[in-house]
Amino acid sequence: QQWQAQKQADGSFELIPLNAPATRLDINASGTADGSQAILWTDGNANNQHWRVVKQDDGHVELAPLHALGSRLEVNASGTANGTKIQLSADTNASNQRWKLIGGPADQIPVGPAALPATTYAYDGPTPFDGVATQVSAGTAPGSAAALTVAFIMTPSKVAHMIPVDKEPMSGTAGWTVKLRNNGDLWFRVGGNTTYTDARVTGVYTTGLPVHVACTFAAGTAKVYINGILRATTTSITHTVNDTVTTLRLGIPSASATFEKYAGTLSDVKIFPAALTDAQVDLLANP
């Protein structure tokens, strides 16, 4: 009945029973359906053994496995008898999905926003961009580190060649931009306007529907997440993002104000000087 919570690099925890320290609390066969059983299994360093600890206002916590973050560990049918099954189920905010940590206060566990690094830029919005003149300029410092996460919610008012967030110079190999294409695709470009590498996702947006976008870069790898789900990875990139001269702009491209201006709304724009993990991106998209 005693457990050790061992923090992982992605901010989640493995839960280790003291009577069997080589095993972990595990969701059987990585099941995602309601009723999937919680079991002990040899440490496999897998997402079905990694748990996000979600603090609640009443001081209790909920336990969400990384392979099914919309689900929670629960006591089946709110049972109270010895031997009652412990299982996975959709988040219902019910008391049979809330747990009290005894001997390890919940307020000592870094979860929720505390698991995210500090931003170098944040813009709440939502601001309507008219695709003609509306823009927000944020200076040259944000988005100029060697590693990057840029995340935002966009609701485009049309499907077209547009650039909602941009820090791309006209030349050189350092910089980045997020491009929307007129077929609903999205490109995360690393480098300058003429020398670059893209991570591309097809069919991710349409007119009038909000989409959460997160793009990350570190050590030659670019990733694109849509609504918290990893959709594209490009590796072995020789270009970089750490341009310190070009101004970060929303709505109108930084290097040229004559093309691909964004029409729609932008909100919850955040820039981090690090490539967030899958779990951290999911936390942004599904707070």
C-alpha positions as CSV (number, residue, x, y, z in Angstrom):
1,Q,0.0,0.0,0.0
2,Q,3.0,2.3,0.0
3,W,4.3,3.8,-3.3
4,Q,7.2,5.8,-4.5
5,A,6.5,8.5,-7.1
6,Q,9.6,8.7,-9.3
7,K,9.7,11.8,-11.5
8,Q,10.5,11.4,-15.3
9,A,12.2,13.7,-17.7
10,D,8.9,14.6,-19.4
11,G,7.4,15.8,-16.0
12,S,5.3,12.7,-15.4
13,F,5.8,10.2,-12.6
14,E,6.2,6.4,-12.4
15,L,4.4,4.9,-9.4
16,I,6.5,2.1,-7.8
17,P,5.1,-0.2,-5.1
18,L,7.6,-0.6,-2.2
19,N,6.9,-4.4,-2.1
20,A,8.0,-4.8,-5.8
21,P,10.4,-2.0,-6.7
22,A,11.2,-3.5,-10.2
23,T,7.5,-3.0,-11.3
24,R,5.3,0.0,-12.1
25,L,1.7,0.9,-12.0
26,D,0.6,0.1,-15.5
27,I,-2.5,0.1,-17.7
28,N,-2.8,-3.4,-19.1
29,A,-1.8,-3.6,-22.8
30,S,-1.9,0.2,-23.0
31,G,-5.7,0.0,-23.1
32,T,-7.6,3.3,-23.6
33,A,-11.2,2.0,-23.3
34,D,-13.2,2.6,-20.1
35,G,-12.6,-0.4,-17.8
36,S,-9.0,-1.0,-18.9
37,Q,-7.4,-2.6,-15.9
38,A,-4.6,-1.1,-13.8
39,I,-2.0,-3.8,-13.0
40,L,1.7,-4.1,-11.9
41,W,4.2,-4.7,-14.7
42,T,7.9,-4.8,-15.0
43,D,9.4,-1.3,-15.7
44,G,9.1,-0.7,-19.4
45,N,9.6,3.1,-19.4
46,A,6.4,3.3,-21.4
47,N,3.6,5.9,-21.5
48,N,1.1,3.5,-20.0
49,Q,3.4,3.5,-16.9
50,H,3.9,7.3,-16.8
51,W,1.3,9.3,-14.9
52,R,0.5,13.0,-14.9
53,V,-0.5,14.1,-11.4
54,V,-3.2,16.7,-11.7
55,K,-3.9,18.7,-8.6
56,Q,-7.5,19.5,-7.8
57,D,-8.9,22.5,-5.9
58,D,-9.9,20.3,-2.9
59,G,-6.3,19.2,-2.3
60,H,-6.7,15.8,-3.9
61,V,-5.1,14.7,-7.2
62,E,-6.2,12.9,-10.3
63,L,-3.9,10.4,-12.1
64,A,-3.8,10.5,-15.9
65,P,-1.6,8.1,-17.9
66,L,0.4,9.7,-20.7
67,H,-1.0,7.3,-23.3
68,A,-4.6,8.3,-22.5
69,L,-4.5,11.8,-21.0
70,G,-8.2,12.2,-21.3
71,S,-8.7,9.3,-18.9
72,R,-8.3,8.9,-15.2
73,L,-7.4,6.1,-12.7
74,E,-10.5,5.3,-10.8
75,V,-12.2,2.8,-8.4
76,N,-14.7,0.8,-10.4
77,A,-18.3,1.8,-9.7
78,S,-17.1,3.8,-6.6
79,G,-16.7,0.5,-4.8
80,T,-15.4,0.3,-1.2
81,A,-14.9,-3.4,-0.7
82,N,-11.6,-5.1,-0.5
83,G,-10.6,-6.3,-3.9
84,T,-12.5,-3.7,-5.8
85,K,-11.0,-3.3,-9.3
86,I,-8.9,-0.2,-10.1
87,Q,-9.3,0.8,-13.8
88,L,-9.1,3.5,-16.4
89,S,-12.1,5.6,-17.3
90,A,-13.0,8.9,-19.0
91,D,-12.5,11.9,-16.8
92,T,-15.7,12.6,-14.9
93,N,-14.4,14.8,-12.1
94,A,-15.9,12.3,-9.6
95,S,-14.7,11.4,-6.2
96,N,-13.8,7.8,-7.3
97,Q,-11.2,9.4,-9.6
98,R,-9.6,11.6,-6.9
99,W,-6.8,10.4,-4.7
100,K,-5.1,11.6,-1.5
101,L,-1.4,11.4,-1.2
102,I,-0.5,10.4,2.3
103,G,3.1,11.1,3.3
104,G,3.8,13.0,0.1
105,P,1.8,16.3,-0.1
106,A,0.3,17.1,-3.5
107,D,1.7,20.6,-3.2
108,Q,5.2,19.2,-3.5
109,I,4.6,17.6,-6.9
110,P,5.3,19.9,-9.8
111,V,2.3,19.5,-12.1
112,G,0.1,21.6,-14.3
113,P,1.6,25.0,-15.3
114,A,4.6,24.5,-12.9
115,A,5.7,21.7,-15.2
116,L,6.2,24.2,-18.1
117,P,9.3,26.4,-18.4
118,A,9.0,30.2,-18.4
119,T,7.9,31.8,-21.6
120,T,9.9,34.5,-23.4
121,Y,6.8,35.9,-25.0
122,A,3.0,35.6,-24.3
123,Y,0.1,37.2,-26.1
124,D,-3.4,36.4,-24.9
125,G,-5.6,37.9,-27.6
126,P,-7.9,37.0,-29.2
127,T,-7.1,39.6,-31.8
128,P,-8.8,39.8,-35.2
129,F,-6.2,40.2,-38.0
130,D,-7.7,41.6,-41.2
131,G,-5.1,40.2,-43.6
132,V,-4.2,43.8,-44.7
133,A,-2.6,45.9,-42.0
134,T,-3.2,44.3,-38.5
135,Q,-0.1,43.2,-36.8
136,V,1.6,42.7,-33.4
137,S,5.4,43.3,-33.2
138,A,7.3,41.8,-30.2
139,G,10.9,42.8,-30.7
140,T,13.9,40.7,-31.7
141,A,14.5,38.7,-28.5
142,P,11.5,36.3,-28.3
143,G,12.1,33.2,-30.3
144,S,15.8,33.7,-30.8
145,A,17.2,31.0,-28.5
146,A,18.8,27.9,-29.8
147,A,15.7,25.8,-29.0
148,L,12.1,26.9,-29.5
149,T,8.5,26.1,-28.9
150,V,5.9,28.4,-30.5
151,A,2.3,27.6,-29.6
152,F,-1.0,29.4,-30.4
153,I,-4.7,29.0,-31.1
154,M,-5.7,30.2,-34.6
155,T,-9.2,30.6,-36.1
156,P,-8.5,31.5,-39.8
157,S,-11.2,33.4,-41.7
158,K,-10.1,31.9,-45.0
159,V,-8.0,29.1,-46.4
160,A,-5.1,30.7,-48.2
161,H,-1.3,31.3,-48.2
162,M,-0.9,33.1,-44.9
163,I,1.6,33.5,-42.1
164,P,0.2,33.9,-38.6
165,V,3.5,33.9,-36.6
166,D,6.9,34.7,-38.1
167,K,10.5,35.4,-37.3
168,E,12.1,34.5,-40.7
169,P,14.8,36.7,-42.3
170,M,15.0,37.2,-46.0
171,S,18.4,35.6,-46.1
172,G,20.6,33.4,-44.0
173,T,20.1,30.0,-42.3
174,A,18.7,31.0,-38.9
175,G,15.1,31.9,-38.3
176,W,11.6,30.3,-38.3
177,T,8.1,30.8,-39.5
178,V,4.7,29.1,-39.4
179,K,3.0,29.0,-42.8
180,L,-0.6,28.2,-43.8
181,R,-1.1,26.9,-47.3
182,N,-4.2,27.3,-49.5
183,N,-5.0,23.6,-49.3
184,G,-5.3,23.5,-45.5
185,D,-1.7,22.4,-44.9
186,L,0.6,23.9,-42.3
187,W,4.4,24.2,-42.6
188,F,6.8,24.9,-39.8
189,R,9.9,26.3,-41.5
190,V,13.4,26.4,-39.9
191,G,15.9,28.7,-41.5
192,G,15.7,31.8,-43.7
193,N,13.5,32.7,-46.6
194,T,15.7,31.1,-49.2
195,T,17.6,28.4,-47.2
196,Y,15.4,26.3,-45.0
197,T,13.9,23.0,-43.9
198,D,10.2,22.4,-43.3
199,A,8.1,20.1,-41.1
200,R,4.8,19.8,-42.9
201,V,1.3,18.7,-41.9
202,T,-1.5,18.2,-44.4
203,G,-5.2,19.2,-44.0
204,V,-5.1,20.7,-40.5
205,Y,-7.2,23.8,-40.8
206,T,-10.3,25.3,-42.4
207,T,-12.3,28.5,-42.3
208,G,-13.8,29.5,-38.9
209,L,-12.6,26.5,-36.8
210,P,-10.1,27.0,-34.0
211,V,-7.0,24.9,-34.0
212,H,-4.2,24.7,-31.4
213,V,-0.8,24.7,-33.1
214,A,2.6,24.0,-31.4
215,C,5.9,23.8,-33.2
216,T,9.1,22.8,-31.5
217,F,12.8,22.7,-32.5
218,A,15.9,21.5,-30.7
219,A,19.2,19.8,-31.8
220,G,18.2,19.6,-35.4
221,T,14.7,18.2,-34.9
222,A,11.5,20.0,-35.7
223,K,8.0,18.8,-34.7
224,V,4.5,20.0,-35.3
225,Y,1.6,19.3,-33.0
226,I,-2.1,19.9,-33.9
227,N,-4.5,20.1,-30.9
228,G,-1.9,18.5,-28.7
229,I,-1.2,15.5,-31.0
230,L,2.2,15.1,-32.7
231,R,1.6,15.2,-36.5
232,A,5.0,15.7,-38.1
233,T,8.7,15.3,-37.2
234,T,11.7,16.3,-39.4
235,T,15.2,15.4,-38.3
236,S,18.8,16.1,-39.3
237,I,18.1,19.8,-39.9
238,T,21.2,21.8,-40.4
239,H,19.5,25.2,-40.2
240,T,18.7,26.9,-36.8
241,V,16.1,29.1,-35.2
242,N,18.3,31.5,-33.3
243,D,18.0,34.6,-35.4
244,T,18.6,37.6,-33.1
245,V,18.0,40.4,-35.7
246,T,14.5,39.8,-37.2
247,T,11.5,41.1,-35.3
248,L,8.9,38.5,-34.1
249,R,5.5,39.5,-35.6
250,L,2.0,38.2,-35.5
251,G,-0.3,38.8,-38.5
252,I,2.2,40.2,-41.1
253,P,5.5,38.4,-42.0
254,S,8.6,40.0,-40.4
255,A,10.9,40.2,-43.4
256,S,8.3,41.4,-46.0
257,A,5.0,43.1,-45.4
258,T,3.7,42.5,-48.9
259,F,2.6,38.9,-49.0
260,E,0.9,36.1,-47.0
261,K,-0.7,38.3,-44.4
262,Y,-2.9,36.5,-41.9
263,A,-6.7,36.9,-41.7
264,G,-8.4,35.4,-38.7
265,T,-7.9,35.5,-34.9
266,L,-4.9,34.5,-32.8
267,S,-5.0,33.9,-29.1
268,D,-2.9,32.2,-26.3
269,V,0.3,32.8,-28.2
270,K,3.3,31.4,-26.2
271,I,7.0,31.2,-27.0
272,F,9.4,29.1,-24.9
273,P,13.2,28.9,-25.2
274,A,13.0,25.1,-25.2
275,A,11.4,22.3,-27.1
276,L,8.5,21.1,-25.0
277,T,7.8,17.4,-24.5
278,D,4.7,15.7,-25.8
279,A,3.1,15.8,-22.4
280,Q,3.9,19.5,-22.0
281,V,2.4,20.3,-25.4
282,D,-0.7,18.3,-24.5
283,L,-0.9,20.4,-21.3
284,L,-0.9,23.6,-23.4
285,A,-3.5,22.3,-25.8
286,N,-5.8,20.7,-23.2
287,P,-5.3,22.7,-20.0
